[in-house]
Amino acid sequence: MILMRIGFGADHGGCALKDELIKHVQSKGVQVTDFGTNDPSVSVDYPKYAQLVGTAVANRDVDLGVLCCGTGIGMSIAANKIPGVRAALVHDVTTARLAKEHNNANILVMGGRLLAPALAFELLDIFLNSSFEARHQRRLDMVAELETSGRESPA
């Protein structure tokens, strides 16, 4: 694994998994920025953490992001509102691999109430070790165009 910087964020439903994932990547020498939350007993609003991590990714303050909430759905929706973010909710090895290979996802999203840590570690490792296949660039360019012209009818 190449040296990289990863930003992590979670709400109360994903905090425990986030903390385990941080330990996992730190053991591999990855530089981590933990945007919180750090207390699973306090209910917090997931959009705040999606925005913190998403903005850090979009601004290239970190190379990639990882977000966890109860199911991963809310974090994925919120993070994808930030221009330049391609957040992918994954739940198995295929979605983790294809998130990077086909969609060049820059934020991995997982459900803290749905995935055991061992599976989450595997999914994160697969994501981090996968590479974007440039043959999909045309589609990513179309997706990026939606960020500025999303309300117009497609040509």
TAQUI-V943789 format. One record per residue. N is the residue number from 1. SS is DSSP state (~ for helix, > for strand, _ for the rest). Layout:
BEGIN
n = (N,N)
ss = (SS,SS)
END
This chain:
BEGIN
n = (1,2,3,4,5,6,7,8,9,10,11,12,13,14,15,16,17,18,19,20,21,22,23,24,25,26,27,28,29,30,31,32,33,34,35,36,37,38,39,40,41,42,43,44,45,46,47,48,49,50,51,52,53,54,55,56,57,58,59,60,61,62,63,64,65,66,67,68,69,70,71,72,73,74,75,76,77,78,79,80,81,82,83,84,85,86,87,88,89,90,91,92,93,94,95,96,97,98,99,100,101,102,103,104,105,106,107,108,109,110,111,112,113,114,115,116,117,118,119,120,121,122,123,124,125,126,127,128,129,130,131,132,133,134,135,136,137,138,139,140,141,142,143,144,145,146,147,148,149,150,151,152,153,154,155)
ss = (_,_,_,_,>,>,>,>,>,>,_,_,_,_,~,~,~,~,~,~,~,~,~,~,~,~,_,_,_,_,>,>,>,>,_,_,_,_,_,_,_,_,_,_,_,~,~,~,~,~,~,~,~,~,~,~,~,~,_,_,_,_,_,>,>,>,>,>,>,_,_,_,~,~,~,~,~,~,~,_,_,_,_,_,_,_,>,>,>,_,_,_,~,~,~,~,~,~,~,~,~,_,_,_,_,_,>,>,>,>,>,_,_,_,_,_,~,~,~,~,~,~,~,~,~,~,~,~,~,_,_,_,_,~,~,~,~,~,~,~,~,~,~,~,~,~,~,~,~,_,_,_,_,_,_)
END
